[in-house]
Amino acid sequence: MFSLARMMIVVDLETSGLDPEVHGMLSIGAVEFENPENMFYGECGLREGALISEDALKVNGFTKEQIRNCEKSCEGLLGEFLSWARAVKERTLAGQNLGSFDVPFLRKNCALFNMPWIFGYRYVDSHSLAFGYFKRMKLGIPIRDDRSDLSLGFLIRHFGLKERGFHNALEDAKLTAEIIRKVLV
């Protein structure tokens, strides 16, 4: 019998904006779902030519000075993350709205730095899992702008997990893993 838990790396990114075509990665956080003590975290400077959104910095707490003074390059951070991920037996990615945010940033940077995409094309999205959980439990799904609003912040509050201040890639990956655990039960 297989276990979904054996098949995931829960990942989260902090970036300089929402668009992977013009913004860059600032940090990567990841946790092996089955072995949560196996974690990855790193920060990097902004890749050359990438733009910075002030709104993004308000969310993730990075400053322009931190971004400029970070010694590790985006290419270096991505290489370290891929090395860490290669040591995980199964590399299905999981995360909050992963396919619409984190994966496009990771894929864009893998392409920019000529690094292999080692994760496949199927992902586990905690928003989708939470949507199914709320339906199964007959709970009201919050709506914003005419669509479900099961944000990470909402799910953290709903499940009584530790609130966060600024977004942090590793803390958000760990919180997302905990939410996935709760909705799969």
C-alpha positions in Angstrom: 0.0 0.0 0.0 1.3 3.5 -0.8 1.1 6.6 1.3 0.7 10.1 -0.1 2.8 11.3 2.8 5.9 9.4 1.3 5.6 11.4 -1.9 6.0 15.0 -1.1 8.4 17.9 -0.6 6.4 20.8 0.7 7.9 24.0 -0.7 7.4 27.7 -0.3 9.1 30.7 -1.9 9.4 34.3 -1.0 9.9 36.6 -4.1 10.3 40.2 -5.1 6.8 40.2 -6.7 4.1 38.0 -8.2 5.3 37.6 -11.8 8.1 35.1 -12.5 8.9 36.8 -15.8 9.9 40.1 -14.2 10.4 39.4 -10.4 12.9 37.1 -8.7 13.2 34.6 -5.9 14.5 35.7 -2.5 14.2 32.6 -0.4 13.2 28.9 -0.7 11.9 26.9 2.2 11.1 23.2 2.0 10.3 20.3 4.3 10.1 16.6 3.5 6.6 15.7 4.4 7.2 12.2 5.9 10.4 13.3 7.6 9.8 16.9 8.7 13.2 17.1 10.4 14.6 17.1 6.9 14.3 20.8 6.0 15.9 23.2 3.5 16.1 27.0 3.8 18.1 29.6 2.0 18.1 33.2 0.9 19.6 34.9 -2.1 20.2 38.2 -3.7 17.9 39.2 -6.6 18.9 37.9 -10.0 20.2 40.5 -12.4 17.4 42.4 -14.1 14.6 41.3 -11.8 12.3 44.0 -10.5 11.2 44.6 -6.9 7.6 45.2 -5.9 7.2 47.3 -2.7 4.0 45.3 -1.9 6.0 42.0 -2.0 8.5 43.4 0.5 5.7 44.4 2.8 4.5 40.8 2.9 7.8 39.0 3.2 9.7 41.5 5.3 12.8 41.6 3.1 14.5 45.0 2.6 16.2 46.3 -0.5 19.4 46.4 1.6 19.1 42.7 2.5 18.5 41.8 -1.1 21.5 43.8 -2.3 23.8 42.5 0.4 23.0 38.8 0.3 26.1 37.0 -0.7 24.4 33.9 -2.2 23.2 34.2 -5.8 19.8 33.0 -7.0 21.6 30.4 -9.1 23.6 29.3 -6.0 20.5 29.0 -3.9 18.6 27.1 -6.6 21.5 24.7 -7.0 21.6 24.0 -3.3 17.8 23.4 -3.2 18.0 21.0 -6.1 20.9 19.1 -4.4 18.8 18.8 -1.2 15.8 17.7 -3.1 17.7 15.0 -5.0 18.4 13.3 -1.7 14.6 13.0 -1.0 13.3 9.6 -2.2 10.1 11.0 -3.8 10.0 14.5 -5.2 6.4 15.3 -5.8 6.0 19.0 -4.8 3.3 20.2 -2.5 2.4 23.7 -1.3 -0.2 26.4 -1.1 -1.3 27.5 -4.6 1.9 25.8 -5.7 1.0 25.5 -9.4 0.1 29.1 -9.9 3.0 30.7 -7.9 5.9 28.6 -6.6 6.3 26.2 -9.5 6.4 29.0 -12.2 9.2 30.8 -10.2 11.1 27.5 -9.8 10.7 26.5 -13.4 11.6 30.0 -14.7 14.8 30.0 -12.7 15.7 26.4 -13.6 15.4 27.5 -17.3 17.4 30.7 -16.7 20.3 28.9 -15.1 20.1 25.8 -17.3 19.3 23.5 -14.4 17.2 20.4 -14.7 13.6 20.2 -13.6 13.6 17.2 -11.3 10.1 17.4 -9.9 7.7 16.1 -12.6 4.4 17.8 -13.5 2.0 16.7 -10.9 1.6 18.7 -7.6 -0.3 18.5 -4.4 -2.0 21.8 -3.6 -3.1 22.5 -0.1 -5.8 24.9 -1.2 -7.5 22.1 -3.2 -7.1 19.6 -0.4 -8.6 22.1 2.1 -11.5 22.8 -0.4 -12.3 19.0 -0.3 -11.9 18.9 3.4 -14.3 21.8 4.0 -16.9 20.2 1.6 -16.5 16.8 3.3 -16.9 18.3 6.8 -19.8 20.5 5.6 -18.0 23.7 6.6 -18.6 27.0 4.9 -15.9 28.0 2.4 -14.9 31.6 2.6 -15.5 33.5 -0.6 -13.6 36.6 -1.9 -14.0 38.1 -5.4 -16.5 35.3 -6.3 -14.1 32.4 -5.6 -12.9 30.3 -2.6 -10.5 32.1 -0.3 -8.8 29.3 1.6 -5.6 31.2 2.0 -2.7 30.0 4.1 -3.5 32.7 6.7 -7.2 31.6 6.9 -6.2 27.9 7.1 -3.6 28.7 9.9 -6.3 30.4 11.9 -8.9 27.7 11.2 -6.7 24.9 12.4 -5.4 26.9 15.4 -1.8 26.9 14.2 0.8 29.5 15.3 0.1 32.9 13.7 2.9 34.4 11.6 4.1 38.0 11.0 6.0 38.4 7.8 5.9 35.5 5.4 8.9 33.2 5.8 9.5 30.5 3.2 10.5 27.8 5.7 7.9 28.6 8.3 5.2 28.7 5.6 6.4 25.3 4.2 6.1 23.8 7.7 2.7 25.3 8.3 1.5 24.1 4.9 2.7 20.6 5.7 0.8 20.7 9.0 -2.4 21.8 7.2 -2.0 19.0 4.7 -1.6 16.5 7.6 -4.8 17.8 9.1 -6.9 17.8 6.0 -5.8 14.3 5.0 -6.9 12.7 8.3 
